[in-house]
């Protein structure tokens, strides 16, 4: 993937740089697969993976996840699978960053109450 990953982080290509508002150029959208540590856990011991079912830009907890975990926009996640423009999934060795630093792409109709 062309986005900043753990293996090419130092290259600082276009997706390793930041926008003027401090966000990464890396998108996060409905259909991506993410990895994170639950809010109540010991750091580094309980990683979870979930599908992003929908993204809402107006919420403090913008991601609706398949695990029904509710994560604040400051919570760290990394994308592990991403959707290609043609619709297929590709493995992605992303880096952890706060949800609010991704370029969130609003989409999906599922809410936290639907999961």
N, C-alpha and C positions, 0 to 999 in steps of 0.2 A: 504494500500500500504506500502511496505517496506521502502519507501523513507522518508526523513525527512519531517514531516508535522507540522502544528501548534500544534497538540495535543501531539506529541512525540519529539518535538524539543530538550528538555532537556536530553533525553536519549542518545543522541550523538552516536547512533549506526553507522554502517559502512557508511550509506548514510548521516549522519550528519557531518562527518569529511570532511576534504579537501585534495585534492591531493597536490603534491609538488608545482604545479604551482598556487595554491590558488583557484582552481575550486572545486565546489561541485561534488560529484559522481552522482548526480541526472541528468538523461538524459532529453533532450528536443528534440522531434522529430516530423516529419510530422504526423498529425492525432491527436495530443494532443489538448486539449481545454484549453486556458489560459485566465486569467483575468488580466487587467491592467488599468491604468489611462491614458487617451489620453494626448498627449503632451501639448495641449492647453486646460487646465481645472484647476479648483481649486482642489488642492490635497484633496482626500477623499470624493469628491462629485459626481464624474461621472465615475463609474467603467464600463468598457466594457468587454465583453467576445467575444472570437474569436477562430476559428479553425486555427491551424497552417497548411497551405496548402503545404509549402515547407520550407526547411532550406538550406541555402547556407553559408558554412564556410568562403568563401573568401570575403564576403560582410560586410561593416560596419553596414548594416541593414539586419541581417541574416535571419529574419523570414518574410515569405509572409503570411499575415493573411487574413481571410475571410472578414474582415471589410475594407480591403484596407488601414488600418493605417500603416504607416511606422515608425518603432521604431528602434532607435539607439541601438547598442549592450550594452550600459550602462543603458538602460531603465529597470525598475523593472517590472517583470511579475511573476505570480504564476500559476502553473498547477492546474486546477480544475477537469479535467478528463484526464485519460491516457489510452493508448492502452495496453492491456495485450498481452503476447507472442502469445496467441491463436487468437488474433484479436478483442476481445471484449473490450468495454469501461468500465472503473471503475471510480467511483467518487474518487477524491483525494484532501485532504485538505492541499495543499502545502503552502509554505511560499514564500513571495516575495523575489526575488533576481535578480540582474542584469542578462540580457540575456547572457552576456559573461561568467558568472560564472557557467552556466549549462554545462553539457557534451553534446554539440550540435551534433546531428546525422544527417548528410547531407542526404537529400532525397526530393523527389518531383520534378516535372518539371515545376511547375507554377512560373512565375516571377511576379514582382510588376506590370508590364505593362499588364499582362493577367487578373488581378482581376477587 
